[in-house]
């Protein structure tokens, strides 16, 4: 398999073709219909399968086969079909189904207030958007307005959305390749990647990657923002001092710090915001995906109070569904469910349980390399005997797991990325570990 590193698993491999051949004819017919009407693009065409229903931690295919879903596009934190979320939708639909632009509504205000109460520091200003990419675009426009600058620093291999502005900021070739002229002034730097460090730090991170960001800030002088995922969803976990050093560098050179927590910002790592684990406060944070309860598209940009002055004479959002009351009700229901069910503490406990189980598997299987994560964001790196990326093996393991009823994605070619619903049971975690054990043993 050609090494094409991406946050998602590439659908061009031999194992994908083998998987497709094993599908029943009725499923193939539906997939052919999908290919007939949708644009063909890598990462999604042809689709893996046809899903007909989803409940709790599971998705079900056209043949009603159940798969424990350890992917969920990071939207299924409170479980598929969460009754509290559905009830919130029903109640809001009956009261106020839509709120036109230029008007507000109680539900939108309540949700914005709740987010600012949860956010530390002076992250007191909110704008909503119908998706994370759009919210990141608003954050970029706000940074430009606040600083009077347009240059940015972001990380290679990062992903912030698929729009033209966000693939300019992002660093994945699968989106940037042959796209034509991208935004000007987008500086890219090496990511914090402890397992494949471009600065050859070895066992102990020297934070040279963070120092390099300060170097670029000093040389450019007119950078409006450093834009990055707090913890990349591959996942790569920066050292504790990484963000403190970058926060200080941004302050020193007048750049804003924009953190993208779209995939995991609502409790995935064991704190409501992931940046809370690094004892810093960004100037802007963007969350999304799971705040829509796995039912509706929703994202939020939360910014420092002082940045509010920058946009009083202009619009950086103004989207039709910015204060959609149904989406707002869902967001409130998700937060209420997380709080009432003590999910943040349970995420830490279940994440530790899953990590312990994976460590036991590493004792059995020499191909398991680094195991890393925070909470229920966990990556398992598969390696060859020489320590290099086991690309072909990772694909084989993923498709064997699918056959056995476990779904997840591969990141960067060889990292099994495990992100179950935060409501997952210990029995379901045991089931996933057993499937992974059996799938690796098959190879």
The 8 nearest C-alpha neighbors of each residue, nearest first, counted from 0:
[[1, 391, 12, 2, 390, 13, 3, 11],
 [2, 0, 3, 390, 12, 391, 4, 412],
 [3, 1, 4, 0, 412, 390, 411, 388],
 [4, 2, 1, 5, 412, 411, 9, 173],
 [5, 3, 411, 412, 2, 6, 410, 171],
 [4, 6, 411, 7, 410, 171, 3, 8],
 [5, 7, 410, 411, 233, 8, 4, 232],
 [8, 6, 410, 5, 409, 408, 9, 42],
 [7, 9, 409, 408, 410, 42, 10, 5],
 [8, 10, 42, 11, 7, 41, 12, 5],
 [9, 11, 42, 12, 15, 41, 8, 43],
 [12, 10, 9, 15, 13, 41, 16, 42],
 [13, 11, 15, 14, 10, 0, 16, 9],
 [12, 14, 16, 15, 17, 11, 0, 18],
 [13, 15, 17, 16, 12, 18, 395, 394],
 [16, 14, 18, 13, 12, 17, 10, 19],
 [15, 17, 19, 13, 14, 18, 20, 12],
 [18, 16, 14, 20, 19, 15, 13, 21],
 [19, 17, 15, 21, 16, 20, 14, 22],
 [18, 20, 16, 17, 21, 22, 15, 47],
 [19, 21, 17, 18, 22, 16, 23, 27],
 [22, 20, 18, 19, 23, 17, 16, 24],
 [23, 21, 19, 20, 26, 27, 24, 18],
 [24, 22, 26, 25, 27, 21, 20, 62],
 [23, 25, 27, 26, 28, 22, 29, 21],
 [24, 26, 28, 27, 23, 29, 61, 22],
 [27, 25, 29, 28, 24, 23, 30, 61],
 [28, 26, 30, 24, 29, 25, 31, 23],
 [27, 29, 31, 25, 26, 30, 24, 32],
 [28, 30, 32, 26, 31, 27, 33, 25],
 [31, 29, 33, 27, 32, 28, 34, 26],
 [30, 32, 34, 28, 33, 29, 27, 35],
 [33, 31, 35, 29, 30, 34, 28, 36],
 [32, 34, 30, 31, 35, 36, 37, 29],
 [33, 35, 31, 32, 37, 36, 30, 45],
 [34, 36, 32, 33, 31, 37, 38, 30],
 [37, 35, 34, 33, 32, 38, 31, 39],
 [38, 36, 34, 33, 35, 39, 44, 32],
 [37, 39, 40, 36, 34, 44, 35, 33],
 [38, 40, 44, 37, 34, 41, 45, 43],
 [41, 39, 44, 43, 38, 42, 45, 37],
 [40, 42, 43, 44, 10, 9, 39, 11],
 [41, 43, 9, 10, 8, 44, 40, 7],
 [44, 42, 46, 41, 45, 40, 10, 47],
 [45, 43, 46, 39, 40, 41, 42, 34],
 [44, 46, 43, 47, 34, 30, 10, 39],
 [45, 47, 44, 43, 48, 30, 49, 33],
 [48, 46, 45, 49, 19, 43, 15, 44],
 [47, 49, 46, 50, 60, 26, 30, 61],
 [48, 50, 60, 61, 51, 26, 30, 47],
 [51, 49, 60, 59, 52, 61, 48, 58],
 [50, 52, 60, 61, 59, 49, 53, 63],
 [53, 51, 59, 50, 58, 54, 60, 63],
 [54, 52, 58, 57, 79, 59, 55, 80],
 [53, 55, 79, 57, 80, 56, 58, 78],
 [54, 56, 78, 79, 57, 80, 53, 81],
 [57, 55, 78, 67, 420, 68, 423, 54],
 [58, 56, 67, 66, 68, 54, 55, 53],
 [57, 59, 53, 66, 65, 52, 68, 54],
 [60, 58, 65, 63, 64, 52, 50, 53],
 [59, 61, 50, 63, 62, 64, 49, 51],
 [62, 60, 63, 49, 51, 50, 26, 59],
 [61, 63, 60, 64, 59, 26, 23, 51],
 [64, 62, 60, 59, 61, 65, 51, 52],
 [63, 65, 59, 60, 62, 66, 61, 404],
 [66, 64, 59, 58, 57, 404, 63, 67],
 [67, 65, 404, 405, 58, 57, 68, 406],
 [66, 68, 57, 405, 56, 406, 404, 69],
 [67, 69, 406, 57, 70, 66, 56, 71],
 [70, 68, 419, 418, 407, 417, 406, 71],
 [71, 69, 407, 418, 72, 68, 408, 419],
 [70, 72, 73, 75, 74, 68, 69, 419],
 [71, 73, 74, 70, 75, 262, 288, 418],
 [74, 72, 71, 262, 75, 288, 289, 70],
 [73, 75, 289, 288, 293, 72, 71, 76],
 [74, 76, 293, 78, 420, 71, 77, 79],
 [77, 75, 420, 421, 78, 289, 74, 73],
 [78, 76, 75, 422, 421, 420, 81, 292],
 [79, 77, 55, 75, 420, 76, 81, 56],
 [78, 80, 55, 54, 81, 53, 75, 293],
 [79, 81, 54, 82, 78, 55, 85, 53],
 [80, 82, 84, 79, 83, 78, 85, 77],
 [83, 81, 85, 84, 80, 86, 87, 79],
 [84, 82, 86, 85, 81, 87, 332, 336],
 [83, 85, 87, 81, 86, 82, 332, 329],
 [86, 84, 82, 88, 87, 83, 81, 89],
 [87, 85, 89, 83, 88, 84, 82, 90],
 [86, 88, 84, 90, 85, 89, 328, 91],
 [89, 87, 85, 91, 86, 90, 325, 92],
 [88, 90, 86, 92, 87, 91, 85, 93],
 [91, 89, 87, 93, 92, 88, 86, 94],
 [90, 92, 94, 88, 93, 89, 95, 325],
 [93, 91, 96, 89, 94, 90, 95, 88],
 [92, 94, 91, 90, 95, 89, 96, 88],
 [93, 95, 91, 92, 90, 96, 89, 324],
 [94, 96, 92, 91, 97, 93, 324, 98],
 [97, 95, 92, 325, 91, 324, 94, 93],
 [98, 96, 323, 95, 324, 99, 325, 92],
 [97, 99, 323, 324, 102, 100, 322, 103],
 [100, 98, 102, 101, 97, 319, 320, 103],
 [99, 101, 102, 319, 98, 317, 103, 318],
 [102, 100, 99, 103, 98, 317, 319, 322],
 [103, 101, 100, 99, 98, 104, 322, 97],
 [102, 104, 98, 322, 101, 107, 105, 108],
 [105, 103, 106, 107, 108, 102, 98, 324],
 [104, 106, 108, 107, 109, 103, 324, 110],
 [105, 107, 109, 108, 104, 324, 327, 328],
 [108, 106, 110, 327, 109, 105, 104, 322],
 [107, 109, 111, 105, 106, 110, 112, 104],
 [110, 108, 106, 112, 107, 111, 105, 113],
 [111, 109, 113, 107, 112, 108, 331, 327],
 [112, 110, 108, 114, 113, 109, 125, 107],
 [111, 113, 109, 115, 110, 114, 108, 116],
 [112, 114, 116, 110, 111, 115, 109, 117],
 [115, 113, 117, 111, 116, 112, 118, 110],
 [114, 116, 118, 123, 112, 117, 113, 122],
 [117, 115, 113, 114, 118, 112, 119, 123],
 [118, 116, 114, 115, 113, 119, 271, 272],
 [117, 119, 115, 116, 122, 114, 120, 272],
 [120, 118, 122, 117, 121, 280, 116, 115],
 [121, 119, 122, 280, 118, 303, 123, 281],
 [120, 122, 303, 123, 304, 119, 118, 302],
 [123, 121, 303, 302, 120, 118, 301, 124],
 [122, 124, 115, 304, 121, 303, 302, 125],
 [123, 125, 302, 301, 304, 122, 303, 307],
 [126, 124, 301, 300, 111, 302, 127, 299],
 [125, 127, 300, 299, 301, 128, 124, 316],
 [128, 126, 299, 321, 298, 300, 322, 125],
 [127, 129, 321, 298, 130, 134, 297, 299],
 [130, 128, 297, 296, 298, 320, 321, 133],
 [131, 129, 298, 297, 128, 133, 132, 296],
 [130, 132, 134, 298, 133, 287, 261, 135],
 [131, 133, 160, 135, 134, 130, 136, 159],
 [132, 134, 136, 135, 131, 130, 128, 137],
 [133, 135, 131, 137, 136, 132, 128, 300],
 [134, 136, 138, 132, 137, 133, 131, 139],
 [137, 135, 133, 139, 134, 138, 140, 132],
 [136, 138, 134, 140, 135, 139, 315, 316],
 [139, 137, 135, 141, 136, 140, 142, 134],
 [138, 140, 142, 136, 141, 137, 135, 143],
 [141, 139, 137, 143, 142, 138, 144, 315],
 [140, 142, 144, 138, 139, 143, 145, 137],
 [143, 141, 139, 145, 140, 144, 223, 146],
 [144, 142, 140, 148, 149, 147, 141, 146],
 [143, 145, 141, 142, 147, 146, 309, 140],
 [144, 146, 309, 142, 143, 147, 141, 306],
 [147, 145, 148, 143, 144, 223, 142, 254],
 [146, 148, 143, 144, 145, 149, 223, 142],
 [149, 147, 223, 146, 143, 221, 150, 222],
 [148, 150, 143, 223, 222, 151, 184, 147],
 [151, 149, 184, 222, 223, 185, 148, 221],
 [152, 150, 185, 224, 222, 225, 223, 186],
 [151, 153, 186, 225, 187, 185, 226, 224],
 [152, 154, 187, 226, 227, 225, 168, 188],
 [155, 153, 188, 187, 190, 157, 189, 170],
 [154, 156, 170, 157, 189, 187, 188, 190],
 [157, 155, 170, 171, 154, 158, 169, 5],
 [158, 156, 170, 169, 155, 154, 171, 159],
 [157, 159, 169, 160, 170, 171, 156, 166],
 [158, 160, 169, 165, 132, 157, 135, 259],
 [161, 159, 132, 165, 158, 162, 166, 131],
 [160, 162, 166, 165, 163, 132, 174, 159],
 [163, 161, 165, 164, 160, 166, 132, 133],
 [162, 164, 166, 165, 167, 161, 181, 182],
 [165, 163, 167, 162, 166, 182, 168, 136],
 [164, 166, 168, 167, 162, 160, 163, 159],
 [167, 165, 169, 168, 163, 164, 161, 175],
 [168, 166, 165, 164, 181, 169, 182, 163],
 [167, 169, 165, 166, 185, 153, 164, 170],
 [170, 168, 166, 158, 157, 167, 159, 165],
 [169, 171, 155, 156, 157, 154, 158, 172],
 [172, 170, 156, 173, 174, 169, 157, 175],
 [173, 171, 175, 176, 174, 170, 156, 5],
 [172, 174, 171, 175, 176, 5, 41, 3],
 [175, 173, 172, 171, 176, 166, 161, 178],
 [176, 174, 172, 178, 173, 166, 171, 177],
 [175, 177, 172, 178, 174, 173, 179, 171],
 [178, 176, 179, 175, 174, 180, 172, 173],
 [179, 177, 176, 175, 180, 181, 174, 163],
 [178, 180, 177, 181, 176, 175, 163, 182],
 [181, 179, 178, 182, 183, 177, 167, 163],
 [180, 182, 167, 179, 183, 163, 164, 178],
 [183, 181, 167, 164, 185, 184, 180, 168],
 [182, 184, 185, 181, 150, 167, 180, 149],
 [183, 185, 150, 186, 151, 182, 149, 222],
 [186, 184, 151, 183, 150, 152, 168, 187],
 [187, 185, 152, 151, 184, 153, 188, 150],
 [188, 186, 153, 154, 152, 155, 185, 189],
 [187, 189, 154, 155, 153, 190, 186, 212],
 [190, 188, 155, 154, 208, 191, 197, 187],
 [191, 189, 154, 192, 155, 188, 208, 156],
 [190, 192, 237, 208, 193, 189, 235, 196],
 [191, 193, 196, 195, 194, 190, 235, 237],
 [194, 192, 196, 195, 191, 204, 235, 237],
 [193, 195, 192, 196, 369, 235, 201, 202],
 [196, 194, 192, 193, 197, 199, 198, 191],
 [195, 197, 192, 198, 193, 199, 194, 200],
 [198, 196, 199, 195, 189, 192, 200, 190],
 [197, 199, 196, 200, 207, 208, 201, 205],
 [200, 198, 196, 201, 197, 195, 204, 202],
 [199, 201, 204, 198, 205, 203, 196, 202],
 [202, 200, 199, 203, 204, 196, 193, 194],
 [201, 203, 200, 204, 193, 194, 199, 205],
 [204, 202, 201, 200, 205, 193, 206, 238],
 [205, 203, 200, 206, 202, 193, 201, 238],
 [204, 206, 207, 200, 203, 208, 198, 201],
 [207, 205, 208, 209, 204, 210, 241, 240],
 [206, 208, 210, 209, 205, 211, 198, 204],
 [207, 209, 211, 206, 210, 191, 189, 212],
 [210, 208, 206, 212, 211, 207, 245, 241],
 [211, 209, 207, 213, 212, 208, 214, 206],
 [210, 212, 214, 208, 209, 213, 207, 215],
 [211, 213, 215, 209, 214, 210, 216, 208],
 [214, 212, 216, 210, 211, 215, 248, 217],
 [213, 215, 211, 217, 212, 216, 218, 210],
 [216, 214, 218, 212, 217, 213, 219, 211],
 [217, 215, 213, 219, 214, 218, 220, 212],
 [216, 218, 214, 220, 215, 219, 213, 252],
 [217, 219, 215, 216, 220, 214, 213, 221],
 [218, 220, 216, 221, 217, 215, 222, 150],
 [219, 221, 217, 216, 218, 222, 252, 215],
 [222, 220, 219, 148, 223, 150, 216, 149],
 [223, 221, 150, 151, 224, 254, 220, 148],
 [222, 224, 254, 148, 150, 149, 146, 151],
 [225, 223, 255, 254, 151, 256, 222, 226],
 [224, 226, 152, 256, 151, 153, 257, 255],
 [227, 225, 257, 153, 258, 224, 152, 256],
 [228, 226, 258, 153, 259, 229, 154, 257],
 [227, 229, 259, 231, 230, 258, 260, 226],
 [230, 228, 258, 227, 274, 231, 259, 260],
 [231, 229, 228, 236, 235, 232, 234, 237],
 [230, 232, 234, 228, 233, 235, 229, 236],
 [231, 233, 234, 230, 235, 262, 6, 376],
 [234, 232, 410, 231, 235, 6, 416, 378],
 [233, 235, 232, 231, 378, 236, 377, 372],
 [236, 234, 231, 192, 233, 230, 237, 232],
 [235, 237, 230, 234, 238, 372, 231, 371],
 [238, 236, 191, 241, 235, 239, 230, 192],
 [239, 237, 241, 240, 236, 204, 206, 242],
 [238, 240, 241, 277, 237, 242, 243, 276],
 [239, 241, 243, 238, 242, 244, 277, 206],
 [242, 240, 238, 244, 243, 239, 237, 209],
 [241, 243, 245, 244, 240, 246, 277, 239],
 [244, 242, 246, 240, 245, 241, 247, 279],
 [243, 245, 247, 242, 241, 246, 240, 248],
 [246, 244, 248, 242, 247, 243, 209, 249],
 [247, 245, 243, 249, 248, 244, 242, 250],
 [246, 248, 250, 244, 245, 249, 251, 243],
 [247, 249, 245, 251, 250, 246, 213, 244],
 [250, 248, 254, 246, 252, 251, 247, 253],
 [251, 249, 247, 253, 248, 252, 246, 254],
 [250, 252, 248, 249, 253, 247, 254, 246],
 [253, 251, 249, 250, 254, 248, 216, 220],
 [252, 254, 250, 249, 251, 255, 223, 222],
 [255, 253, 249, 224, 223, 252, 222, 250],
 [256, 254, 224, 282, 249, 223, 225, 257],
 [255, 257, 225, 281, 282, 224, 226, 258],
 [258, 256, 283, 226, 284, 282, 225, 281],
 [259, 257, 284, 227, 228, 229, 226, 260],
 [258, 260, 228, 285, 261, 227, 284, 229],
 [261, 259, 264, 286, 263, 285, 262, 228],
 [260, 262, 286, 287, 259, 263, 264, 285],
 [263, 261, 73, 260, 288, 264, 287, 286],
 [264, 262, 267, 260, 265, 261, 266, 73],
 [263, 265, 260, 272, 286, 273, 261, 266],
 [266, 264, 271, 263, 267, 272, 289, 290],
 [265, 267, 271, 270, 269, 268, 343, 264],
 [266, 268, 263, 269, 375, 265, 374, 376],
 [267, 269, 374, 373, 266, 270, 375, 376],
 [270, 268, 343, 374, 266, 347, 346, 267],
 [271, 269, 266, 272, 268, 273, 343, 275],
 [270, 272, 266, 265, 264, 273, 269, 343],
 [273, 271, 264, 270, 274, 275, 265, 266],
 [272, 274, 275, 276, 264, 270, 268, 271],
 [275, 273, 276, 277, 272, 229, 279, 280],
 [276, 274, 273, 277, 278, 272, 279, 270],
 [275, 277, 274, 278, 273, 270, 239, 272],
 [276, 278, 274, 275, 279, 239, 242, 243],
 [279, 277, 275, 276, 274, 280, 243, 242],
 [280, 278, 277, 243, 274, 281, 275, 242],
 [279, 281, 120, 282, 274, 119, 278, 275],
 [282, 280, 256, 283, 257, 284, 279, 258],
 [281, 283, 256, 303, 255, 302, 257, 280],
 [284, 282, 302, 257, 281, 301, 258, 303],
 [285, 283, 258, 301, 257, 300, 259, 281],
 [284, 286, 300, 259, 260, 299, 261, 301],
 [287, 285, 261, 260, 299, 264, 298, 284],
 [286, 288, 298, 261, 131, 290, 297, 289],
 [287, 289, 74, 290, 291, 262, 261, 73],
 [290, 288, 74, 291, 292, 76, 287, 75],
 [289, 291, 330, 292, 288, 287, 333, 297],
 [290, 292, 295, 289, 297, 293, 296, 330],
 [293, 291, 294, 289, 290, 333, 329, 75],
 [292, 294, 74, 75, 291, 289, 295, 79],
 [295, 293, 292, 291, 296, 80, 74, 79],
 [294, 296, 291, 297, 293, 326, 292, 329],
 [297, 295, 129, 291, 130, 288, 294, 298],
 [296, 298, 129, 130, 291, 287, 128, 295],
 [299, 297, 287, 130, 131, 128, 286, 127],
 [298, 300, 127, 286, 285, 126, 128, 287],
 [299, 301, 285, 126, 125, 134, 284, 127],
 [300, 302, 125, 284, 124, 283, 122, 285],
 [303, 301, 283, 122, 124, 282, 123, 125],
 [302, 304, 122, 121, 282, 305, 306, 123],
 [303, 305, 123, 306, 307, 121, 124, 122],
 [306, 304, 307, 303, 308, 309, 121, 302],
 [305, 307, 308, 309, 304, 303, 145, 302],
 [306, 308, 305, 309, 304, 310, 124, 311],
 [307, 309, 306, 310, 311, 305, 145, 304],
 [310, 308, 145, 307, 306, 144, 311, 141],
 [309, 311, 313, 312, 308, 307, 314, 144],
 [312, 310, 313, 308, 309, 307, 314, 306],
 [311, 313, 310, 314, 309, 308, 315, 144],
 [312, 314, 310, 311, 315, 309, 144, 316],
 [315, 313, 316, 317, 310, 312, 311, 137],
 [314, 316, 137, 140, 317, 313, 141, 310],
 [317, 315, 318, 314, 137, 126, 128, 321],
 [316, 318, 314, 315, 319, 321, 100, 320],
 [319, 317, 321, 320, 316, 128, 100, 129],
 [318, 320, 321, 100, 317, 99, 322, 323],
 [319, 321, 323, 322, 318, 129, 128, 100],
 [320, 322, 127, 128, 318, 319, 323, 129],
 [323, 321, 320, 107, 324, 98, 127, 327],
 [322, 324, 320, 326, 325, 97, 321, 98],
 [325, 323, 327, 326, 106, 322, 97, 328],
 [326, 324, 328, 327, 323, 91, 88, 96],
 [327, 325, 329, 328, 323, 324, 330, 295],
 [326, 328, 324, 330, 107, 329, 325, 106],
 [329, 327, 325, 331, 326, 330, 87, 324],
 [328, 330, 332, 326, 327, 331, 84, 291],
 [331, 329, 290, 327, 333, 332, 328, 291],
 [330, 332, 328, 334, 329, 333, 110, 335],
 [331, 333, 329, 335, 330, 334, 84, 336],
 [334, 332, 336, 330, 335, 331, 292, 329],
 [335, 333, 337, 331, 336, 332, 338, 330],
 [334, 336, 332, 338, 333, 337, 339, 331],
 [337, 335, 333, 339, 338, 334, 340, 332],
 [338, 336, 342, 334, 340, 335, 339, 341],
 [339, 337, 335, 341, 336, 340, 334, 342],
 [338, 340, 336, 341, 337, 335, 342, 334],
 [339, 341, 342, 337, 338, 336, 335, 343],
 [342, 340, 338, 339, 343, 344, 337, 345],
 [341, 343, 345, 337, 340, 344, 346, 338],
 [342, 344, 269, 346, 345, 341, 266, 270],
 [345, 343, 347, 346, 342, 341, 348, 269],
 [344, 346, 342, 348, 347, 343, 349, 341],
 [347, 345, 343, 349, 344, 269, 374, 348],
 [346, 348, 374, 350, 344, 269, 345, 349],
 [349, 347, 345, 351, 350, 346, 352, 344],
 [350, 348, 352, 346, 351, 347, 345, 353],
 [349, 351, 374, 375, 353, 347, 352, 348],
 [352, 350, 354, 348, 349, 353, 355, 347],
 [353, 351, 349, 355, 350, 354, 348, 356],
 [352, 354, 356, 350, 355, 351, 349, 357],
 [353, 355, 357, 351, 356, 352, 350, 358],
 [356, 354, 358, 352, 353, 357, 351, 359],
 [357, 355, 353, 359, 354, 358, 352, 360],
 [356, 358, 360, 354, 359, 355, 353, 361],
 [359, 357, 361, 355, 360, 356, 354, 362],
 [360, 358, 356, 362, 357, 361, 355, 363],
 [361, 359, 357, 363, 362, 358, 364, 356],
 [360, 362, 358, 364, 363, 367, 359, 357],
 [361, 363, 359, 360, 364, 358, 365, 367],
 [364, 362, 360, 361, 365, 359, 436, 367],
 [365, 363, 361, 366, 362, 367, 360, 439],
 [364, 366, 367, 361, 363, 362, 368, 384],
 [365, 367, 382, 381, 364, 383, 368, 384],
 [368, 366, 381, 361, 365, 364, 380, 382],
 [369, 367, 380, 381, 382, 366, 370, 379],
 [368, 370, 380, 379, 371, 367, 194, 381],
 [371, 369, 379, 378, 380, 368, 372, 377],
 [372, 370, 378, 377, 369, 379, 373, 236],
 [371, 373, 377, 376, 378, 374, 236, 234],
 [372, 374, 268, 376, 375, 377, 269, 350],
 [373, 375, 268, 350, 347, 269, 346, 376],
 [374, 376, 350, 267, 418, 377, 268, 346],
 [375, 377, 418, 372, 373, 374, 268, 417],
 [378, 376, 372, 417, 371, 375, 416, 373],
 [377, 379, 416, 371, 415, 234, 370, 414],
 [380, 378, 370, 415, 414, 369, 381, 416],
 [379, 381, 414, 368, 369, 413, 367, 415],
 [382, 380, 367, 366, 389, 368, 413, 393],
 [383, 381, 389, 388, 366, 386, 387, 368],
 [382, 384, 389, 386, 385, 387, 366, 388],
 [385, 383, 386, 382, 366, 387, 365, 389],
 [386, 384, 383, 387, 382, 388, 389, 366],
 [385, 387, 383, 382, 384, 388, 368, 389],
 [388, 386, 383, 382, 385, 389, 384, 381],
 [387, 389, 382, 390, 413, 383, 381, 386],
 [390, 388, 382, 383, 392, 381, 413, 391],
 [391, 389, 413, 393, 412, 392, 388, 394],
 [390, 392, 394, 393, 389, 0, 395, 413],
 [391, 393, 395, 389, 394, 390, 396, 381],
 [394, 392, 396, 413, 390, 395, 391, 389],
 [393, 395, 397, 391, 392, 396, 398, 14],
 [396, 394, 392, 398, 393, 397, 399, 391],
 [395, 397, 399, 393, 394, 398, 438, 439],
 [398, 396, 400, 394, 399, 395, 393, 401],
 [397, 399, 401, 400, 395, 396, 402, 394],
 [400, 398, 396, 402, 438, 401, 397, 395],
 [399, 401, 403, 405, 397, 398, 402, 438],
 [402, 400, 398, 404, 405, 403, 399, 406],
 [401, 403, 399, 400, 404, 398, 405, 18],
 [404, 402, 400, 401, 405, 434, 399, 438],
 [403, 405, 66, 401, 402, 400, 67, 65],
 [406, 404, 67, 401, 66, 400, 403, 68],
 [405, 407, 68, 401, 69, 67, 66, 70],
 [408, 406, 70, 69, 417, 416, 68, 405],
 [409, 407, 416, 8, 70, 415, 7, 410],
 [408, 410, 415, 8, 414, 416, 7, 412],
 [411, 409, 6, 414, 7, 233, 412, 5],
 [412, 410, 4, 5, 6, 413, 414, 409],
 [411, 413, 4, 390, 410, 409, 414, 3],
 [412, 414, 390, 393, 381, 389, 411, 388],
 [415, 413, 380, 410, 409, 379, 416, 378],
 [414, 416, 409, 379, 378, 408, 380, 417],
 [417, 415, 378, 408, 409, 414, 377, 407],
 [416, 418, 377, 69, 407, 378, 376, 419],
 [417, 419, 69, 376, 70, 375, 416, 377],
 [420, 418, 69, 68, 421, 417, 70, 423],
 [419, 421, 76, 422, 423, 78, 75, 56],
 [420, 422, 76, 423, 77, 346, 419, 342],
 [421, 423, 420, 77, 78, 424, 76, 342],
 [424, 422, 420, 421, 56, 427, 419, 425],
 [425, 423, 427, 426, 428, 422, 349, 56],
 [426, 424, 428, 427, 429, 423, 349, 352],
 [427, 425, 429, 424, 428, 430, 423, 431],
 [426, 428, 430, 424, 429, 425, 431, 423],
 [427, 429, 425, 431, 430, 426, 432, 424],
 [430, 428, 426, 432, 427, 431, 433, 425],
 [429, 431, 427, 433, 428, 432, 426, 434],
 [430, 432, 428, 434, 433, 429, 435, 427],
 [433, 431, 429, 435, 430, 434, 436, 428],
 [432, 434, 436, 430, 431, 435, 429, 437],
 [435, 433, 431, 437, 436, 432, 438, 400],
 [434, 436, 438, 432, 437, 433, 431, 439],
 [437, 435, 433, 434, 439, 438, 432, 440],
 [438, 436, 440, 434, 435, 439, 433, 441],
 [437, 439, 435, 399, 441, 440, 436, 396],
 [438, 440, 441, 436, 437, 442, 396, 435],
 [439, 441, 437, 438, 442, 436, 364, 435],
 [442, 440, 438, 439, 437, 399, 396, 436],
 [441, 440, 439, 438, 396, 395, 392, 399]]
